[in-house]
Amino acid sequence: MRPPAAEPPDTALLAKAAQIDAQLAALYPQTPVPLDHVDPFTLLLAVLLSAQTTDKKVNEVTPALFAAAPDPAAMVALGEAQILEYIRAIGLAPTKARNIARLSALLLERHGGRVPEDMGALEALPGVGHKTASVVVAQAFGVPSFPVDTHIHRLCWRWGLADGSSVERTEAACKALFPVERWNDLHLQIIFFGREHCPAQRHDWAACPICAWAGVDERRVAEQGQGVHPTRSPKRRPRA
């Protein structure tokens, strides 16, 4: 599902976004993908596996899995039961094993064993939602995209760049505020910043390099009053 169109941002908001952009670029001049992979296929699987699981845990289980089955044909031959044995330590492992086996078969059947660059074709694969497809087209193929995870959703709400009502609206707001040539790097830079400086709980707004000047005071008060971030479990509309 494509994100809804955002309202054209005003001049002040564009200026704030530009300052945030410059600060993040200075803090994180290098933006490596935090999930270990060697090609589009292994990136696709790593991103799929990362749902409700840390990147660190994914990186612990994927080397053995990818050594045993480095491509769709080998993954189909490995089979769902063996895939599950390799990934059992991560969250939702049975469902993810089933999806990996099915999408590997579909890559062979529909795409000649290659990961497609098209968002629609990716989202048609089992277990591949909009965010996963966005990460793959951005990081594997260089297609401008702005995948929104919990860090981006949280920080854009704190900074007043989005209203926090859904990840679709946050994605649309980011695309309206930031230059298209910055989307792929900014996606990662905001994630790095969230992990290092802007956690979901017990966040010190005054000590945060960006929240200290860009944070919206009413949202700080709302967050501290609830004890947790109001949008830390972002709502995403069901897939069409």
Secondary structure, DSSP 4 states (H G I P E B T S, - for coil): -PPPPPPPPPHHHHHHHHHHHHHHHHH-S----SS--SSHHHHHHHHHHTTTS-HHHHHHHHHHHHHH--SHHHHHHH-HHHHHHHHTTSTTHHHHHHHHHHHHHHHHHHHTTS--S-HHHHHTSTT--HHHHHHHHHHHH--------HHHHHHHHHTTSS-SS-HHHHHHHHHHHS-GGGHHHHHHHHHHHHHHH--SSS--GGGSTTHHHH--HHHHHHHHHHSS-TTSS---PPP-
